[in-house]
Amino acid sequence: MMRLGMEFSMPEGYCVKCKAKKEIVNAVEEVMKNGRRAIKGKCPTCGTVMFKILGGKAAAAAPAAIPAAPVTTPKPADTN
C-alpha cells in the first residue's frame, strides 16, 4: 500500500545468526496467540527467519468489555 509523497521503508529487526540489525525481507504482519502484533520475515543475508514484536495489541484481538451479570443464589427454605 504505497501512498504518493511517502517513502516506504522495510521493517528492521535483529538477525541472531548474523548478529546484526538488518531489514526484514518478505515481511508479513501476524497476530500472536496473546493478541500482540508481530512482523515475521527472512534475513536478506543468510535467510534465517526473523521475528519482531510490535508494540500494543491488535485492534481486532482486543476483547470487548462486557459487564458481568450479578449472580443470585436462592434463599434456603424454612423447614419449620
Secondary structure as the mmCIF struct_conf table of DSSP 4:
data_model
#
loop_
_struct_conf.conf_type_id
_struct_conf.id
_struct_conf.beg_label_comp_id
_struct_conf.beg_label_asym_id
_struct_conf.beg_label_seq_id
_struct_conf.end_label_comp_id
_struct_conf.end_label_asym_id
_struct_conf.end_label_seq_id
TURN_TY1_P TURN_TY1_P1 LEU A 4 GLY A 5
STRN STRN1 GLU A 12 CYS A 15
TURN_TY1_P TURN_TY1_P2 VAL A 16 LYS A 19
STRN STRN2 ALA A 20 GLU A 23
HELX_LH_PP_P HELX_LH_PP_P1 ILE A 24 ILE A 24
STRN STRN3 VAL A 25 VAL A 31
TURN_TY1_P TURN_TY1_P3 LYS A 33 ASN A 34
BEND BEND1 GLY A 35 GLY A 35
STRN STRN4 ARG A 36 LYS A 42
TURN_TY1_P TURN_TY1_P4 PRO A 44 CYS A 46
STRN STRN5 VAL A 49 LYS A 57
TURN_TY1_P TURN_TY1_P5 ALA A 59 ALA A 61
BEND BEND2 ALA A 62 ALA A 62
HELX_LH_PP_P HELX_LH_PP_P2 PRO A 63 ALA A 64
HELX_LH_PP_P HELX_LH_PP_P3 PRO A 67 VAL A 71
HELX_LH_PP_P HELX_LH_PP_P4 PRO A 74 ASP A 78
#
